[in-house]
Amino acid sequence: MKETMLKVKFIFDFGSPNAYLCHKVLPAISARTGAEFEYVPVLLGGIFKLTGNQSPATAFAAIKNKPEYDKLELRRFIQRHGITMFTANPHFPVNTLQLMRGAVAAESIGVLVPYVEAIYAGMWERGLKLDDPAVFGSTLIEAGLPTVQLLDLIKTEPIKSELMANTEAAVAAGAFGSPTFLLEARSSSARTACAKSKKRSCARAASLLRHRRHPPDLHRSRKEKHHVGKECQEGLPRDRRWRRGRFRYRKGICAGGFRDGHHTPGSPSG
């Protein structure tokens, strides 16, 4: 049966810097895994109220060494993923109520993607005070978005109600902050695909551990690997030959062995 892709809900609020960082790496994850990410705007303050949670900046402020380590972890993540535009917002915390209502409105008229890019850039790259209506409006205009239409929609009850419904649904699904990812399998085979992927990864890791002193050359072509394997089987006991396409390595027993990841014909392993 053909493996199906996963659909993942990305629960986000523009006020979270961690949600911004996740937003920046999601395209690469999607390209690598085929997973589809659905952006779901929520109100982080509403989630905190419904769950009794609070901002990490408040909750952990008095814990010795933790704020410093959080900053270190942030720098490591940014460096690891090559995120070059991030900057701390000098106006943090920013009231995101209108921004999140704007996201719901943007989704309703099919401009959520450019809206998200514009607001995230304004918040965590340009350091704008986006809870200022004038700054918010000018940011939308600069991005070429239908500013008047969005600002009108933000004031309507359906948009307000949908944002609250999104927030309540996120909490009901287990969210207690932002970012949160809710994994949804389109079919039962999707979970099977994840299990198979994990099994393959574990098997590969075990293989590398078995060969950690003399690892096989991972970059050799299939033809070259076949030649090496055939040559190495000469003189091996039956229980040490190829099994299911894998070479059962034993130090010193193969005349054409592996040394530092490369085949060395005619020389012993070691």
C-alpha positions as CSV (number, residue, x, y, z in Angstrom):
1,M,0.0,0.0,0.0
2,K,1.4,3.4,-0.9
3,E,2.5,5.4,2.1
4,T,0.6,8.6,2.7
5,M,1.9,12.0,3.8
6,L,1.3,13.4,7.2
7,K,-0.8,16.5,7.8
8,V,0.5,18.6,10.7
9,K,-1.3,21.6,12.4
10,F,1.1,24.4,13.3
11,I,-0.5,26.2,16.2
12,F,1.1,29.7,16.3
13,D,0.9,33.2,17.7
14,F,3.1,35.9,16.2
15,G,4.2,36.9,19.8
16,S,6.3,33.8,20.2
17,P,9.9,34.0,19.0
18,N,10.1,30.2,19.0
19,A,7.1,30.0,16.7
20,Y,8.9,32.3,14.3
21,L,12.0,30.1,14.4
22,C,9.8,27.0,13.7
23,H,8.2,28.9,10.8
24,K,11.6,29.5,9.3
25,V,12.6,25.8,9.3
26,L,9.2,24.2,8.3
27,P,9.7,24.6,4.5
28,A,12.9,22.5,4.7
29,I,11.2,19.8,6.8
30,S,8.3,19.7,4.4
31,A,10.6,19.3,1.4
32,R,12.5,16.6,3.1
33,T,9.7,14.6,4.5
34,G,6.6,15.5,2.4
35,A,4.7,16.5,5.5
36,E,2.1,19.2,5.0
37,F,1.8,22.0,7.6
38,E,-1.5,23.8,8.2
39,Y,-1.1,27.1,9.9
40,V,-3.7,27.6,12.7
41,P,-3.8,31.1,14.3
42,V,-4.6,31.2,18.0
43,L,-4.4,33.7,20.8
44,L,-1.5,32.7,23.0
45,G,-2.9,34.8,25.9
46,G,-6.1,32.8,25.6
47,I,-4.2,29.5,25.8
48,F,-2.4,30.7,28.9
49,K,-5.7,31.7,30.5
50,L,-7.4,28.4,29.7
51,T,-4.5,26.2,30.8
52,G,-3.1,28.2,33.8
53,N,0.2,28.6,31.9
54,Q,2.3,31.7,31.6
55,S,5.1,33.1,29.5
56,P,8.5,31.4,30.0
57,A,10.0,34.9,30.5
58,T,7.8,35.2,33.6
59,A,7.7,31.6,34.8
60,F,11.4,31.0,34.8
61,A,12.8,34.5,35.4
62,A,13.8,33.7,39.0
63,I,15.5,30.4,38.2
64,K,19.2,30.7,38.4
65,N,21.1,30.0,35.1
66,K,18.0,29.0,33.1
67,P,17.5,32.3,31.3
68,E,21.1,32.3,30.2
69,Y,20.9,28.7,29.0
70,D,17.7,29.5,27.1
71,K,19.6,32.3,25.3
72,L,22.4,29.9,24.5
73,E,20.0,27.3,23.1
74,L,18.4,30.0,21.0
75,R,21.7,31.0,19.5
76,R,22.6,27.3,18.8
77,F,19.3,26.8,17.0
78,I,19.7,29.9,14.9
79,Q,23.3,28.9,13.9
80,R,22.3,25.3,13.2
81,H,19.6,26.3,10.8
82,G,21.3,29.3,9.2
83,I,18.6,31.8,10.3
84,T,20.2,35.1,9.6
85,M,17.4,37.7,9.9
86,F,16.2,37.0,13.5
87,T,16.4,39.9,15.9
88,A,14.9,40.4,19.4
89,N,11.9,42.8,19.3
90,P,12.7,45.8,21.5
91,H,8.9,46.2,22.1
92,F,8.4,42.7,23.4
93,P,5.9,41.7,24.7
94,V,3.6,42.9,21.9
95,N,-0.1,42.6,22.1
96,T,-1.0,40.3,19.3
97,L,-4.8,40.3,19.4
98,Q,-5.3,42.3,16.2
99,L,-2.5,40.5,14.5
100,M,-4.0,37.1,15.1
101,R,-7.5,38.2,14.1
102,G,-5.8,39.5,11.0
103,A,-4.4,36.1,10.4
104,V,-7.9,34.6,10.5
105,A,-9.2,37.3,8.2
106,A,-6.3,36.7,5.8
107,E,-7.0,33.0,5.7
108,S,-10.7,33.7,4.9
109,I,-9.7,35.7,1.8
110,G,-6.8,33.4,0.7
111,V,-3.8,35.6,1.6
112,L,-2.6,33.9,4.8
113,V,0.8,32.9,3.4
114,P,1.9,36.5,2.4
115,Y,0.3,37.9,5.6
116,V,2.2,35.5,7.8
117,E,5.5,36.3,6.1
118,A,4.9,40.1,6.4
119,I,3.9,40.0,10.1
120,Y,6.7,37.6,11.1
121,A,9.2,39.7,9.3
122,G,7.9,42.9,11.0
123,M,7.9,41.3,14.4
124,W,11.1,39.3,14.5
125,E,13.3,40.7,11.8
126,R,12.5,44.4,11.7
127,G,11.6,44.8,15.4
128,L,8.4,46.7,14.7
129,K,5.8,47.7,17.3
130,L,3.0,45.9,15.6
131,D,0.3,46.5,18.3
132,D,0.4,50.2,17.1
133,P,-2.5,50.4,14.5
134,A,-0.5,52.8,12.3
135,V,2.5,50.5,12.2
136,F,0.3,47.5,11.6
137,G,-1.5,49.2,8.7
138,S,1.7,50.4,7.1
139,T,3.2,46.9,7.3
140,L,0.2,45.5,5.5
141,I,0.5,48.2,2.8
142,E,4.2,47.6,2.3
143,A,3.5,43.9,1.8
144,G,0.9,44.6,-0.9
145,L,-1.9,43.1,1.1
146,P,-5.6,44.2,0.8
147,T,-5.2,46.4,3.9
148,V,-8.7,48.0,4.0
149,Q,-10.4,44.7,3.6
150,L,-8.3,43.0,6.3
151,L,-8.8,45.9,8.7
152,D,-12.6,45.8,8.2
153,L,-12.7,42.0,8.6
154,I,-10.8,42.1,11.9
155,K,-13.7,44.0,13.4
156,T,-16.3,41.5,12.5
157,E,-17.8,38.9,14.9
158,P,-17.2,35.8,12.7
159,I,-13.4,36.5,12.7
160,K,-13.3,37.1,16.4
161,S,-15.3,34.0,17.1
162,E,-13.1,31.9,14.8
163,L,-10.0,33.0,16.6
164,M,-11.4,32.0,19.9
165,A,-12.7,28.7,18.5
166,N,-9.2,27.9,17.2
167,T,-7.8,28.7,20.6
168,E,-10.2,26.5,22.5
169,A,-9.8,23.7,20.0
170,A,-6.0,23.8,20.4
171,V,-6.3,23.5,24.2
172,A,-8.8,20.7,23.8
173,A,-6.3,18.9,21.6
174,G,-3.5,19.3,24.2
175,A,-1.9,22.6,23.5
176,F,-0.6,24.7,26.4
177,G,1.5,27.2,24.5
178,S,2.9,28.2,21.1
179,P,4.4,26.8,19.0
180,T,2.5,23.5,19.2
181,F,2.3,20.8,16.5
182,L,-0.7,18.5,16.2
183,L,0.0,15.5,14.1
184,E,-2.9,14.1,12.1
185,A,-2.6,10.9,10.0
186,R,-4.6,11.0,6.8
187,S,-4.9,7.3,7.1
188,S,-3.7,4.5,9.4
189,S,-0.9,3.8,7.0
190,A,0.7,7.1,7.8
191,R,1.5,5.9,11.3
192,T,2.9,2.7,9.8
193,A,5.1,4.8,7.5
194,C,6.5,6.6,10.6
195,A,7.2,3.3,12.3
196,K,9.0,2.0,9.3
197,S,11.1,5.1,9.0
198,K,12.1,4.9,12.6
199,K,12.9,1.2,12.3
200,R,15.2,1.9,9.3
201,S,16.9,4.7,11.2
202,C,17.5,2.5,14.2
203,A,18.8,-0.3,12.0
204,R,21.2,2.1,10.2
205,A,22.5,3.4,13.5
206,A,23.1,-0.1,14.8
207,S,25.0,-1.0,11.6
208,L,27.3,2.0,12.0
209,L,27.9,1.1,15.6
210,R,28.9,-2.5,14.6
211,H,31.4,-1.0,12.1
212,R,32.5,1.9,14.2
213,R,36.2,0.8,14.1
214,H,36.2,0.0,10.4
215,P,33.1,1.6,8.8
216,P,32.1,0.6,5.3
217,D,32.5,3.1,2.5
218,L,29.1,4.7,2.3
219,H,29.9,6.5,-1.0
220,R,30.9,3.5,-3.1
221,S,28.8,2.7,-6.1
222,R,26.6,-0.3,-6.2
223,K,28.9,-2.0,-8.7
224,E,31.9,-1.4,-6.6
225,K,30.2,-2.6,-3.5
226,H,29.2,-5.9,-5.3
227,H,32.8,-6.4,-6.4
228,V,34.1,-5.8,-2.9
229,G,31.5,-8.1,-1.4
230,K,32.2,-10.9,-3.8
231,E,36.0,-10.6,-3.2
232,C,35.6,-10.5,0.5
233,Q,33.5,-13.7,0.6
234,E,36.5,-15.9,-0.5
235,G,37.7,-17.9,2.3
236,L,34.9,-16.9,4.7
237,P,32.9,-19.6,6.6
238,R,29.3,-19.8,5.4
239,D,27.9,-18.2,8.6
240,R,30.1,-15.1,7.9
241,R,29.1,-14.5,4.3
242,W,26.4,-12.2,2.8
243,R,23.1,-12.5,4.5
244,R,20.2,-10.6,2.9
245,G,22.5,-8.3,1.0
246,R,24.6,-7.3,4.1
247,F,28.2,-8.2,4.7
248,R,28.8,-9.9,8.1
249,Y,32.0,-8.2,9.1
250,R,34.6,-10.0,11.2
251,K,38.0,-8.4,11.9
252,G,41.0,-10.1,10.2
253,I,39.0,-12.8,8.4
254,C,38.7,-11.0,5.0
255,A,41.7,-10.8,2.8
256,G,40.3,-7.7,1.1
257,G,39.2,-5.8,4.2
258,F,38.2,-2.3,5.1
259,R,40.6,0.3,6.4
260,D,39.3,3.7,7.5
261,G,36.2,3.3,5.4
262,H,38.0,2.2,2.2
263,H,38.6,-1.2,0.6
264,T,42.2,-2.2,0.5
265,P,42.6,-5.2,-1.8
266,G,45.2,-7.7,-0.8
267,S,45.8,-6.3,2.7
268,P,44.4,-7.6,6.0
269,S,41.9,-5.7,8.0
270,G,43.1,-3.8,11.0
